[in-house]
Amino acid sequence: MKDLKQIPDVDISDAVALFKNRIKELEQDQQSQMIALALSYPPRVRALLGAMVEDVNVGIDSSRLKESLNPLTKFELGKSDTIMKTVSNWNIQ
């Protein structure tokens, strides 16, 4: 997720769909561990993961990710509103 925009010829929609499917397949404790580990990554990764977790609605609390972000920061992803419904909650454009 960290270098998603730098991968040559990647379709953002396909990559996000793949990430969301992988998140769904994880056990509850693995999902919680993933969120804990994401706190050491850049804000754009935390925002993207938070939006995906919220969109997948796996019942994991993503509030730690949300609290770690500056509410004034905007993240550019490109055509993000067609990828996930929750991007506006995470300031992803």
Sequence and secondary structure as in RCSB ss.txt:
>XXXX:A:sequence
MKDLKQIPDVDISDAVALFKNRIKELEQDQQSQMIALALSYPPRVRALLGAMVEDVNVGIDSSRLKESLNPLTKF
ELGKSDTIMKTVSNWNIQ
>XXXX:A:secstr
 TTGGGSTT  HHHHHHHHHHHHHHS HHHHHHHHHHHTTS HHHHHHHHHHHHHHT S   HHHHHTS TT  B
  SSHHHH TTGGGGTB 
